[in-house]
Amino acid sequence: MKKYKWIIILVNLIILLVLFNNSIVKKENLLAEGKLILLELAPVDPRSLMQGDYMRLRYKISDNIDSDRISKRGFCVVTLDKNGIAKKVRIQNSRSPLNKGEYLLEYTSKNLRGINIGAESFFFQEGEADKFENAKYGGIKVDKDGNSLLVGLYDEQLIKIE
């Protein structure tokens, strides 16, 4: 029985490592090949005593969405202006229909607070809050399936804040 116990533990460990590495590869591909989309930020309190300096993010495209009238999971369809800033077109339950020039952002519904389209926190080094106070846009990379990854915050001139 002891022999089988170690085999089961080893098999589970291998499965865990494969899943973990697969997740990393997907994120790296999204960073390398994803489309950069800028989402206008809505103001939120930027501090947490337990976690240190960070900015809670809320995106304007999630405003004015009645979370009682939409499904718990779905897609926010956006178009981009000439600067790459997203404008909400519609909310839909599936990946299609998708017209030319439209992009998907996968969302989950938050009770009474609109929708969550991904990263809602941006952490930065302690003492650097002043740099990020003027952030106007959250920059995300998006793939064709609507998966998104926050890559940074951008100022009013569309320059990434470093």
Protein Blocks (a to p, Z undefined) as FASTA:
>chain_A
ZZmmmmmmmmmmmmmmmmmmmmmmmmmmmmmmmccdddddddddfbdfknopadddddfk
lgoiafklpcfbdcddddddfkopacdfbdcfbfbdcdehiacddddddehiapaebjfb
dcddehilmmmmmpcbdcddddfkopacdfbdcdfkopacZZ
